[in-house]
């Protein structure tokens, strides 16, 4: 038999679906016992960072001083002014661009040098003496002189 499309039939069907939906909802609520109390919902983190249902042992708690936490890059220490004259070898120098690098004999550190900080003209493999100052991006060689 064909379904009737009149208004009463549709309303009756809607009410029936609503009633069935509400019954299923009530059935799910009554079956669900998990999550009814706060203790079942709490999760803890153990000393290794893993989730656990057991609270951590308070005897294993470590106190951390907030002032000991360093965020960011630590400030660069100032260069000691004592024994500020260093010796090294020019590893690279581009005269056209006016900059290069000197390798310090003691620390083997590569130090930037600019043409404005030269007292004499230099080229690669020259032995030089120089002083180190703090620049914008790190150590800079100044008062660069050729060693004879």
C-alpha positions as CSV (number, residue, x, y, z in Angstrom):
1,X,0.0,0.0,0.0
2,X,1.4,3.5,-0.9
3,X,2.3,5.9,1.8
4,X,0.1,8.9,2.3
5,X,1.7,12.3,2.1
6,X,-0.7,14.3,4.1
7,X,0.3,16.5,6.9
8,X,-0.9,14.3,9.8
9,X,1.1,11.3,8.6
10,X,4.3,13.3,8.4
11,X,3.8,14.8,11.9
12,X,3.1,11.3,13.3
13,X,6.3,10.0,11.8
14,X,8.3,12.9,13.1
15,X,7.0,12.4,16.6
16,X,7.8,8.6,16.4
17,X,11.4,9.3,15.3
18,X,11.8,11.9,18.1
19,X,10.5,9.4,20.6
20,X,12.9,6.7,19.4
21,X,15.8,9.1,19.5
22,X,15.0,10.1,23.1
23,X,14.7,6.4,24.1
24,X,18.2,5.6,22.6
25,X,19.7,8.7,24.4
26,X,18.2,7.5,27.7
27,X,19.5,4.0,27.1
28,X,23.0,5.3,26.5
29,X,23.0,7.4,29.6
30,X,21.8,4.5,31.8
31,X,24.5,2.2,30.4
32,X,27.3,4.7,30.8
33,X,29.0,4.5,34.2
34,X,32.3,5.8,33.0
35,X,32.8,9.5,33.6
36,X,30.2,9.9,36.3
37,X,32.6,11.1,38.9
38,X,35.6,13.5,38.9
39,X,38.1,10.8,39.9
40,X,37.5,8.8,36.8
41,X,38.2,11.8,34.6
42,X,41.5,13.0,36.2
43,X,44.7,12.0,34.5
44,X,48.2,12.5,36.0
45,X,51.6,12.9,34.4
46,X,54.5,10.8,35.8
47,X,58.2,11.8,36.1
48,X,58.8,10.6,32.5
49,X,56.0,12.8,31.0
50,X,53.6,9.9,30.4
51,X,49.9,10.0,31.3
52,X,48.8,7.8,34.2
53,X,45.7,7.2,36.3
54,X,47.8,6.9,39.5
55,X,48.8,10.1,41.2
56,X,52.6,10.7,41.4
57,X,54.6,9.9,44.5
58,X,55.1,13.2,46.5
59,X,58.5,11.9,47.8
60,X,59.9,12.0,44.2
61,X,58.8,15.7,43.7
62,X,61.7,18.0,42.7
63,X,61.6,21.7,43.7
64,X,62.8,24.0,40.9
65,X,63.6,27.6,41.5
66,X,61.9,29.9,39.0
67,X,65.0,32.1,38.9
68,X,67.2,29.2,37.6
69,X,65.1,28.9,34.4
70,X,66.8,30.6,31.5
71,X,64.7,31.5,28.5
72,X,66.5,32.5,25.3
73,X,70.2,32.8,24.5
74,X,72.5,33.7,27.4
75,X,74.4,37.0,27.0
76,X,77.8,36.8,25.5
77,X,80.5,37.3,28.1
78,X,82.7,40.4,27.6
79,X,86.2,39.8,26.4
80,X,88.8,40.3,29.1
81,X,90.8,43.4,28.3
82,X,94.0,41.9,29.7
83,X,96.3,40.5,27.1
84,X,94.1,42.0,24.4
85,X,96.8,41.9,21.7
86,X,96.5,38.6,19.8
87,X,98.5,37.1,16.9
88,X,97.1,35.2,14.0
89,X,97.1,34.4,10.3
90,X,94.8,35.9,7.7
91,X,92.8,33.0,6.3
92,X,90.7,35.0,3.9
93,X,90.7,38.6,2.7
94,X,88.7,40.1,-0.1
95,X,90.2,43.5,-0.9
96,X,87.5,44.4,-3.3
97,X,84.8,44.0,-0.7
98,X,87.0,45.1,2.2
99,X,86.6,42.3,4.7
100,X,88.1,39.0,5.7
101,X,88.9,36.6,8.5
102,X,91.9,36.1,10.8
103,X,92.5,32.8,12.6
104,X,93.7,33.4,16.2
105,X,96.9,31.3,17.0
106,X,95.9,30.6,20.6
107,X,92.2,29.9,20.4
108,X,92.0,28.8,16.7
109,X,88.9,31.1,16.5
110,X,88.0,32.7,13.2
111,X,87.6,36.5,13.8
112,X,86.0,38.9,11.3
113,X,88.1,41.9,10.1
114,X,87.0,44.9,8.1
115,X,89.2,47.1,5.9
116,X,88.4,50.1,8.1
117,X,90.1,48.4,11.1
118,X,93.5,47.9,9.2
119,X,96.6,50.0,9.8
120,X,98.4,48.4,6.9
121,X,97.3,46.5,3.8
122,X,97.0,42.8,4.3
123,X,96.6,39.7,2.1
124,X,95.9,36.0,2.7
125,X,98.5,34.0,4.8
126,X,100.0,37.2,6.3
127,X,100.9,37.0,10.0
128,X,99.3,39.8,11.9
129,X,98.7,41.2,15.4
130,X,95.3,42.5,16.4
131,X,93.0,43.4,19.2
132,X,89.5,42.0,19.7
133,X,86.4,44.1,20.3
134,X,82.8,43.1,20.6
135,X,80.8,44.0,17.4
136,X,77.1,43.7,16.5
137,X,77.4,40.1,15.5
138,X,80.3,38.9,17.5
139,X,84.1,39.4,17.9
140,X,85.8,41.9,15.5
141,X,89.5,42.4,14.9
142,X,90.7,46.0,15.2
143,X,94.1,47.7,15.0
144,X,95.4,45.0,12.7
145,X,99.1,45.3,12.0
146,X,101.5,43.1,9.9
147,X,104.1,41.2,11.8
148,X,107.6,41.3,10.4
